[in-house]
């Protein structure tokens, strides 16, 4: 699979995030494989497995954001084979979260795994959490 096609999938995932922080989950859900082995781990809950549970988790996450905007994406690493691609990034954005009327500045460390399905890169796993700086050992307790 040419790298340009993966680049397009990554660009689509960036666009999808720009919509999630406005409360719109649809572009994000369209990135995902239709197969039932998909997974997600987002900052708002436990890992979810299966297309329906991933959709519920994504919808729940998007419902917590509004009036957001992308600040930028920091590429950390990419590992690509003909069948799988692992993309590690830091996503930075501003959004109103939950019931807050103030824009919060947010940075998430994100690992996305794409699978080549019939010539199209589809998202099969996404893990995002807010740990982007060193943490005290006690924070793991």
Secondary structure, 3 states (H helix, E strand, C coil): CCHHHHHHHHHHHHHHHHHHCCCCCHHHHHHECCCCCCEEECCCCCCEECHHHHHHHHHHHHHCEEEEEEEEEEEEEEEECCCEEEEEEEEEEEEEECCCCCEEEEEEEEEEEEEEECCEEEEEEEEEECCCCCCCHHHHC
